[in-house]
Amino acid sequence: MAYFFANIIFILTLVIFASYILLGIFSAISLRKYLRKNSYVNYNSLVLSPLSPRISIIAPAFNESKSIIDNVRTLLSLYYNNYEVILVNDGSTDDTFQKIKEAYDLVKVNYYFDYRIPCERIKGVYRSNNPSYNRLTFIDKNNGGKADSLNAGINISRSGLIVTIDADSVIESDSILKLVKPFLEEKDKKVIGTGGVIRIVNSCDVERGHIRQINLPDKYLPRLQVLEYTRAFLLGRMAWSHLDGLMLISGAMGMFDRETVIRAGGYSTKTVGEDMELVLRMRRFKSDEKEKYEVTYIPDPLCWTEVPSDLRSLRKQRTRWTRGLFESLWAHRKMLFNKKYGRLGLLSFPYWLFLEWLSPLVAFAGIVYTIFLAFTHSLNVPFFLLLFLFVYTVAISLSTWAVLFEEITFHKYRRKRDVLRLLATALTEPFFYPVHTYFAVRGNIEAIRGKKGWGKAKRNGFEPKKKKK
């Protein structure tokens, strides 16, 4: 049994690293093709064209008073012509509502809409008396969570395309132009969703909702997450988009076909992983209807979000992600190895099940087993050190590869010092893996126990970085 268990862990390790390398190769091919194809694109034509589709940007907000004014200001100044901003106040208990009402001179209006997707009661719809803010629509509703707030915004929206974002995110000014492009290209498949790269705003200089200077996070935990996000978006999702197996568009920012979202049933309020669950349900709905469709991904950095900077907040986030993954995979387990869903069912779904959800549990069992062998003096030390060196080398190689991708493409970190610090962080990151494993195990335990809800997230807000005297 011990021999069998050890070999299972070793084989799983090889499969995981092999899959990461293959995904990295596919990402490199896709990224090169994307950059070559879009190097001559004139996005200004989309701004000037009267045929540009109308877009509704939906931002749910709950107790976001620290950054809500700056974030709304950013949304109202995006580089696009035909769009509206729908801000949904999800029963905030702080002064979020009062701040927005005073800043934008909001008054309650009569607004007809239909509850095409179930959501909590909408208490009122507000518009500004100031014509300069005619793009802004404010919804005040009973608390129901992020997914419920997005459903309320979809009910209010009258656009063909919707963009769902987090209210605590900083959006790039040309992000809408880049997100809408796949929907306008002539294809034999209908595009139902598009996502892009999410970056980390911690320690960046943010003033009035705009990033003045991009900095690498000062704290260690956010720097670890810079590496993680870079790998996930540039080496992971780019490849899955190329393979037509994309299962996730980040809840921080994504564009969707509104009618498809409504017909699929909107965001689920029964899971904390509503972003993945919606993409799975939309794809499943289109496949069941035998309609040709596509979910795309663009590698451009579109959105900057604040990440946890302390272990407690990180634990809450990661256990929530694990619960969301577990709930989404269980709800759509019918897709596993089902050729009806193409590469999504035969390749992508098994990958997320075995290598994203199951592998942390096996890793945890491996750690416990290794400790047991050490205490019983049965550990093969030379083999253990050799295996550790192999895992460590491959791990830092993947991180270095991801940083290289970033530097030769979008090069957001301009200072050499930041790049060197990021590479130095990559050398220590593998020693943090047991902590991530613990978070994943705890998240699965919470999912089995039926824990619901997001919990309270600690926000520091966006403030300009103080200059040293």
C-alpha positions as CSV (number, residue, x, y, z in Angstrom):
1,M,0.0,0.0,0.0
2,A,2.8,2.4,0.9
3,Y,4.5,1.7,-2.5
4,F,1.3,2.2,-4.4
5,F,0.4,5.4,-2.6
6,A,3.9,6.9,-3.2
7,N,3.7,6.0,-6.9
8,I,0.3,7.6,-7.2
9,I,1.6,10.9,-5.7
10,F,4.7,10.8,-8.0
11,I,2.6,10.1,-11.1
12,L,0.1,12.8,-10.3
13,T,3.0,15.3,-9.8
14,L,4.4,14.4,-13.3
15,V,0.9,14.8,-14.8
16,I,0.4,18.2,-13.2
17,F,3.7,19.5,-14.3
18,A,3.4,18.1,-17.8
19,S,-0.1,19.7,-18.2
20,Y,1.4,23.1,-17.0
21,I,4.1,22.8,-19.6
22,L,1.7,21.9,-22.4
23,L,-0.6,24.8,-21.4
24,G,2.4,27.1,-21.4
25,I,3.3,26.0,-25.0
26,F,-0.3,26.5,-26.2
27,S,-0.4,29.9,-24.5
28,A,2.8,31.0,-26.2
29,I,1.4,30.0,-29.6
30,S,-1.9,31.8,-28.9
31,L,-0.3,34.9,-27.5
32,R,2.0,35.3,-30.5
33,K,-0.9,34.9,-32.8
34,Y,-3.0,37.4,-30.9
35,L,-0.3,40.0,-30.8
36,R,0.4,39.7,-34.5
37,K,-3.3,39.8,-35.3
38,N,-4.0,42.9,-33.2
39,S,-0.9,44.9,-33.8
40,Y,-2.6,46.8,-36.6
41,V,-6.1,47.1,-35.1
42,N,-7.5,50.7,-34.9
43,Y,-9.7,50.7,-31.8
44,N,-10.6,54.3,-32.3
45,S,-12.9,53.2,-35.2
46,L,-15.1,51.5,-32.6
47,V,-15.4,54.7,-30.6
48,L,-16.3,56.8,-33.5
49,S,-18.7,54.3,-35.2
50,P,-22.4,54.9,-34.5
51,L,-22.9,51.1,-35.0
52,S,-20.9,50.2,-31.9
53,P,-23.2,48.1,-29.7
54,R,-24.7,49.5,-26.5
55,I,-23.1,48.0,-23.4
56,S,-24.3,48.0,-19.8
57,I,-21.6,47.9,-17.1
58,I,-23.0,46.3,-13.9
59,A,-21.1,46.8,-10.6
60,P,-22.5,45.4,-7.4
61,A,-21.4,47.2,-4.2
62,F,-21.7,46.2,-0.6
63,N,-20.0,48.4,2.0
64,E,-17.5,49.9,-0.5
65,S,-17.5,53.4,0.8
66,K,-13.7,53.7,0.9
67,S,-13.3,53.4,-2.8
68,I,-16.7,53.7,-4.4
69,I,-16.5,57.3,-5.5
70,D,-13.2,56.9,-7.3
71,N,-14.3,53.6,-8.9
72,V,-17.6,55.1,-10.3
73,R,-15.6,58.1,-11.6
74,T,-13.4,55.6,-13.5
75,L,-16.3,53.8,-14.9
76,L,-17.9,57.0,-16.2
77,S,-14.7,58.0,-18.0
78,L,-14.1,54.8,-20.0
79,Y,-13.0,55.2,-23.6
80,Y,-16.2,54.1,-25.3
81,N,-19.1,55.9,-26.7
82,N,-22.3,53.9,-26.3
83,Y,-22.5,52.5,-22.7
84,E,-24.2,52.9,-19.3
85,V,-23.1,52.2,-15.8
86,I,-25.5,50.4,-13.4
87,L,-24.3,50.5,-9.8
88,V,-26.2,48.1,-7.5
89,N,-26.2,48.9,-3.8
90,D,-26.7,45.5,-2.2
91,G,-28.1,46.7,1.1
92,S,-24.9,48.3,2.3
93,T,-24.7,48.9,6.1
94,D,-22.1,51.7,5.8
95,D,-22.4,55.1,4.1
96,T,-22.0,53.8,0.5
97,F,-25.5,54.8,-0.5
98,Q,-25.2,58.3,1.0
99,K,-21.8,59.0,-0.5
100,I,-22.9,58.1,-4.0
101,K,-26.2,60.0,-3.6
102,E,-24.4,63.2,-2.6
103,A,-21.5,62.9,-5.0
104,Y,-23.7,62.5,-8.1
105,D,-26.9,64.3,-7.1
106,L,-29.1,61.3,-7.4
107,V,-32.9,61.3,-7.3
108,K,-35.4,58.5,-7.3
109,V,-37.1,57.9,-10.7
110,N,-39.9,55.8,-12.1
111,Y,-38.2,53.1,-14.1
112,Y,-40.1,50.2,-15.7
113,F,-38.4,46.8,-15.7
114,D,-39.3,43.1,-15.6
115,Y,-37.9,40.5,-13.1
116,R,-36.8,38.2,-15.9
117,I,-34.3,36.7,-13.5
118,P,-35.3,36.3,-9.8
119,C,-33.6,38.6,-7.4
120,E,-34.2,40.4,-4.1
121,R,-36.7,43.3,-4.1
122,I,-35.4,46.5,-5.8
123,K,-36.4,49.4,-3.5
124,G,-35.6,52.1,-6.0
125,V,-33.9,53.2,-9.1
126,Y,-32.0,56.5,-9.1
127,R,-30.7,58.8,-11.8
128,S,-28.6,62.0,-11.6
129,N,-30.0,65.6,-11.9
130,N,-26.7,66.5,-13.5
131,P,-26.6,65.8,-17.3
132,S,-22.9,65.1,-17.1
133,Y,-23.7,61.9,-15.3
134,N,-26.5,60.7,-17.5
135,R,-24.7,57.3,-18.0
136,L,-25.2,56.4,-14.4
137,T,-28.1,54.4,-13.0
138,F,-28.1,53.5,-9.3
139,I,-30.1,50.6,-7.9
140,D,-30.9,50.3,-4.2
141,K,-32.0,46.8,-3.2
142,N,-32.3,44.4,-0.3
143,N,-29.2,42.4,0.5
144,G,-28.9,39.2,-1.5
145,G,-25.2,38.8,-2.3
146,K,-23.1,39.5,-5.3
147,A,-24.9,37.1,-7.7
148,D,-28.3,38.5,-6.7
149,S,-27.1,42.0,-7.3
150,L,-25.8,41.1,-10.8
151,N,-29.1,39.6,-11.6
152,A,-30.9,42.8,-10.5
153,G,-28.6,44.8,-12.8
154,I,-29.3,42.5,-15.7
155,N,-33.0,43.0,-15.1
156,I,-32.6,46.7,-15.2
157,S,-30.2,46.7,-18.2
158,R,-31.6,47.3,-21.7
159,S,-28.4,46.6,-23.7
160,G,-27.5,43.6,-25.8
161,L,-24.1,43.2,-24.1
162,I,-23.3,43.4,-20.4
163,V,-20.1,43.8,-18.5
164,T,-20.0,42.5,-14.9
165,I,-17.3,43.8,-12.6
166,D,-16.4,44.2,-9.0
167,A,-17.0,47.6,-7.6
168,D,-13.6,47.6,-5.9
169,S,-11.7,47.2,-9.2
170,V,-9.8,49.8,-11.3
171,I,-10.6,49.4,-15.0
172,E,-8.3,50.3,-17.8
173,S,-9.7,53.1,-20.0
174,D,-9.7,51.1,-23.2
175,S,-10.9,47.8,-21.6
176,I,-14.4,47.9,-23.2
177,L,-13.0,48.5,-26.7
178,K,-10.9,45.3,-26.3
179,L,-13.6,43.2,-24.7
180,V,-16.2,44.1,-27.4
181,K,-14.0,43.3,-30.4
182,P,-14.6,39.5,-30.3
183,F,-18.3,40.1,-30.4
184,L,-18.0,42.2,-33.6
185,E,-15.8,39.9,-35.6
186,E,-17.4,37.8,-38.3
187,K,-17.4,34.2,-37.2
188,D,-19.5,31.1,-37.7
189,K,-19.9,30.8,-33.9
190,K,-21.8,33.2,-31.6
191,V,-19.5,34.7,-29.0
192,I,-21.3,34.5,-25.6
193,G,-18.6,35.6,-23.2
194,T,-15.2,37.3,-23.2
195,G,-12.7,37.8,-20.3
196,G,-9.3,39.3,-20.0
197,V,-6.3,39.6,-17.6
198,I,-6.8,40.7,-14.0
199,R,-3.9,42.4,-12.4
200,I,-3.1,43.4,-8.7
201,V,-3.4,47.0,-7.6
202,N,-1.9,46.7,-4.2
203,S,0.9,49.4,-3.6
204,C,0.1,51.0,-7.0
205,D,-0.4,54.8,-6.9
206,V,-4.1,55.3,-7.5
207,E,-5.6,58.8,-7.7
208,R,-9.2,59.6,-8.4
209,G,-9.9,56.2,-9.7
210,H,-6.9,56.1,-12.1
211,I,-3.5,54.4,-11.7
212,R,-0.7,57.0,-11.8
213,Q,2.1,54.4,-11.4
214,I,2.2,50.7,-11.4
215,N,4.3,49.2,-8.5
216,L,5.0,45.8,-7.4
217,P,3.2,45.1,-4.0
218,D,5.4,46.0,-1.0
219,K,4.0,43.1,1.1
220,Y,5.0,39.5,0.5
221,L,1.6,37.9,0.2
222,P,0.3,40.2,-2.6
223,R,3.6,39.6,-4.4
224,L,3.0,35.9,-4.3
225,Q,-0.4,36.5,-5.8
226,V,1.1,38.6,-8.6
227,L,3.0,35.4,-9.6
228,E,-0.1,33.3,-9.2
229,Y,-2.3,35.6,-11.3
230,T,0.3,36.0,-14.0
231,R,0.6,32.2,-14.3
232,A,-3.1,31.6,-14.2
233,F,-4.0,34.2,-16.9
234,L,-1.0,34.1,-19.3
235,L,-0.2,30.4,-19.0
236,G,-3.6,29.0,-18.2
237,R,-6.7,30.7,-19.6
238,M,-5.0,31.8,-22.8
239,A,-4.3,28.1,-23.6
240,W,-7.8,26.9,-22.6
241,S,-9.3,29.6,-24.8
242,H,-7.2,28.3,-27.7
243,L,-8.4,24.7,-26.9
244,D,-12.1,25.8,-26.7
245,G,-12.2,24.6,-23.1
246,L,-12.4,27.9,-21.1
247,M,-14.5,27.3,-18.0
248,L,-14.0,30.5,-16.1
249,I,-14.3,34.2,-16.8
250,S,-13.1,36.1,-13.7
251,G,-15.9,37.8,-11.7
252,A,-13.7,40.9,-11.5
253,M,-14.5,41.7,-15.2
254,G,-16.2,39.9,-18.0
255,M,-18.5,40.7,-21.0
256,F,-21.5,38.5,-21.8
257,D,-24.3,38.3,-24.3
258,R,-27.3,39.4,-22.1
259,E,-30.0,37.3,-23.7
260,T,-27.9,34.1,-23.4
261,V,-27.3,34.9,-19.7
262,I,-31.0,35.4,-19.1
263,R,-32.0,32.2,-21.0
264,A,-29.5,30.2,-19.1
265,G,-31.0,31.5,-15.8
266,G,-28.7,34.2,-14.7
267,Y,-26.2,34.0,-11.9
268,S,-26.7,31.3,-9.3
269,T,-27.3,32.5,-5.8
270,K,-26.7,29.0,-4.4
271,T,-22.9,29.0,-4.9
272,V,-20.1,31.3,-4.0
273,G,-18.4,30.5,-7.4
274,E,-21.0,32.2,-9.4
275,D,-18.6,33.3,-12.1
276,M,-17.4,29.7,-13.0
277,E,-20.9,28.3,-12.6
278,L,-22.4,30.8,-15.0
279,V,-19.9,30.1,-17.7
280,L,-20.5,26.3,-17.3
281,R,-24.2,26.7,-17.4
282,M,-24.1,29.0,-20.5
283,R,-21.9,26.6,-22.3
284,R,-24.1,23.6,-21.3
285,F,-27.2,25.5,-22.4
286,K,-25.8,26.3,-25.8
287,S,-24.6,22.7,-26.3
288,D,-28.0,21.3,-25.3
289,E,-29.6,23.7,-27.8
290,K,-27.1,22.5,-30.4
291,E,-26.1,26.1,-31.2
292,K,-22.5,27.0,-32.3
293,Y,-20.9,29.3,-29.7
294,E,-17.6,30.5,-28.4
295,V,-16.2,31.7,-25.1
296,T,-13.1,33.8,-25.7
297,Y,-10.2,35.3,-23.8
298,I,-7.9,38.2,-24.5
299,P,-4.5,38.5,-22.9
300,D,-4.6,42.3,-22.5
301,P,-4.6,43.6,-18.9
302,L,-8.0,45.1,-18.5
303,C,-8.7,45.3,-14.8
304,W,-6.8,45.9,-11.5
305,T,-8.1,44.5,-8.3
306,E,-7.1,44.6,-4.6
307,V,-6.0,41.2,-3.2
308,P,-5.7,40.0,0.4
309,S,-2.6,41.2,2.2
310,D,-2.9,39.1,5.4
311,L,-3.2,35.4,5.9
312,R,-6.7,35.5,7.5
313,S,-8.2,37.4,4.5
314,L,-6.3,35.1,2.0
315,R,-7.7,32.1,3.8
316,K,-11.3,33.3,3.5
317,Q,-10.8,34.0,-0.2
318,R,-9.2,30.7,-1.0
319,T,-11.6,28.6,1.0
320,R,-14.4,30.4,-0.8
321,W,-12.8,29.7,-4.2
322,T,-12.5,26.0,-3.3
323,R,-16.1,25.9,-2.2
324,G,-17.2,27.6,-5.4
325,L,-15.1,25.1,-7.5
326,F,-16.6,22.1,-5.7
327,E,-20.2,23.4,-6.1
328,S,-19.8,24.3,-9.7
329,L,-18.2,20.9,-10.7
330,W,-20.8,19.0,-8.7
331,A,-23.7,20.9,-10.2
332,H,-22.5,20.2,-13.7
333,R,-21.0,16.7,-13.1
334,K,-23.0,15.5,-16.1
335,M,-20.4,17.1,-18.4
336,L,-17.6,14.9,-17.2
337,F,-16.2,12.8,-20.1
338,N,-19.4,13.6,-22.1
339,K,-18.5,13.9,-25.7
340,K,-21.6,15.9,-26.3
341,Y,-19.8,18.9,-24.8
342,G,-16.7,18.5,-26.9
343,R,-13.3,19.5,-25.5
344,L,-15.0,21.1,-22.5
345,G,-16.4,17.7,-21.3
346,L,-13.5,15.5,-22.5
347,L,-10.5,17.7,-21.6
348,S,-11.2,20.9,-19.6
349,F,-13.7,19.5,-17.1
350,P,-11.5,16.5,-16.2
351,Y,-8.5,18.8,-15.8
352,W,-10.4,21.1,-13.3
353,L,-11.7,18.1,-11.5
354,F,-8.5,16.0,-11.1
355,L,-5.7,18.6,-11.3
356,E,-7.3,21.7,-9.7
357,W,-9.8,20.2,-7.2
358,L,-8.4,16.8,-6.4
359,S,-4.7,17.4,-6.5
360,P,-4.6,19.6,-3.3
361,L,-6.3,16.8,-1.4
362,V,-3.7,14.3,-2.7
363,A,-0.9,16.7,-1.9
364,F,-2.2,17.0,1.6
365,A,-2.3,13.3,2.0
366,G,1.3,13.2,0.6
367,I,2.5,15.7,3.2
368,V,0.9,13.7,6.0
369,Y,2.3,10.5,4.7
370,T,5.8,12.0,4.4
371,I,5.6,13.3,8.0
372,F,4.6,9.8,9.1
373,L,7.5,8.2,7.3
374,A,9.9,10.7,8.9
375,F,8.6,10.0,12.4
376,T,8.8,6.2,11.8
377,H,12.4,6.5,10.3
378,S,11.1,5.0,7.1
379,L,11.7,8.0,4.8
380,N,14.0,7.4,1.9
381,V,15.9,10.7,2.3
382,P,18.0,10.7,-0.9
383,F,14.8,10.0,-3.0
384,F,12.9,12.6,-1.0
385,L,15.5,15.3,-1.6
386,L,15.7,14.4,-5.3
387,L,11.9,14.6,-5.7
388,F,11.9,17.9,-3.8
389,L,14.6,19.4,-6.0
390,F,12.6,18.3,-9.1
391,V,9.4,19.8,-7.9
392,Y,11.1,23.0,-6.8
393,T,13.0,23.4,-10.1
394,V,9.9,22.9,-12.2
395,A,7.8,25.3,-10.0
396,I,10.3,28.2,-10.2
397,S,10.8,27.5,-13.9
398,L,7.0,28.0,-14.5
399,S,7.0,31.2,-12.5
400,T,10.0,32.5,-14.4
401,W,8.4,31.6,-17.6
402,A,5.2,33.5,-16.7
403,V,7.3,36.6,-15.7
404,L,9.1,36.4,-19.0
405,F,5.8,36.3,-20.9
406,E,4.7,39.4,-19.1
407,E,8.0,41.2,-19.8
408,I,8.1,40.5,-23.5
409,T,4.4,41.3,-24.1
410,F,2.8,44.0,-21.9
411,H,5.7,45.0,-19.7
412,K,3.6,46.6,-17.0
413,Y,6.4,46.6,-14.4
414,R,8.8,49.2,-15.8
415,R,11.4,49.2,-13.1
416,K,14.0,46.5,-13.2
417,R,14.0,46.4,-9.4
418,D,10.3,45.2,-9.4
419,V,11.1,42.5,-11.9
420,L,14.1,41.3,-9.9
421,R,12.0,41.3,-6.7
422,L,9.3,39.3,-8.5
423,L,11.9,36.7,-9.6
424,A,13.2,36.6,-6.0
425,T,9.7,35.9,-4.8
426,A,9.4,33.0,-7.2
427,L,12.4,31.4,-5.5
428,T,10.5,31.2,-2.1
429,E,7.0,30.7,-3.4
430,P,7.2,26.8,-3.5
431,F,7.7,26.8,0.3
432,F,4.2,28.5,0.6
433,Y,2.4,25.7,-1.3
434,P,1.6,23.7,1.9
435,V,-0.4,26.8,3.1
436,H,-2.4,26.8,-0.2
437,T,-3.0,23.1,0.3
438,Y,-4.3,23.7,3.8
439,F,-6.7,26.4,2.4
440,A,-8.0,24.0,-0.3
441,V,-8.6,21.2,2.3
442,R,-10.4,23.5,4.6
443,G,-12.5,24.8,1.7
444,N,-13.6,21.3,0.8
445,I,-14.5,20.6,4.4
446,E,-16.6,23.8,4.5
447,A,-18.3,22.7,1.2
448,I,-19.1,19.2,2.6
449,R,-20.5,20.8,5.7
450,G,-22.7,23.1,3.6
451,K,-21.2,26.4,4.5
452,K,-22.7,29.3,2.5
453,G,-22.0,32.9,2.0
454,W,-19.0,35.1,1.2
455,G,-18.1,36.4,4.6
456,K,-16.8,39.9,5.2
457,A,-13.8,41.0,3.1
458,K,-11.2,43.4,4.5
459,R,-10.6,46.3,2.1
460,N,-7.9,48.9,2.5
461,G,-9.2,51.1,-0.4
462,F,-7.1,52.9,-3.0
463,E,-5.1,55.8,-1.8
464,P,-2.2,57.6,-3.4
465,K,1.2,56.4,-2.2
466,K,2.7,58.8,0.2
467,K,6.0,60.3,-0.9
468,K,9.0,59.9,1.4
469,K,10.4,63.1,2.8
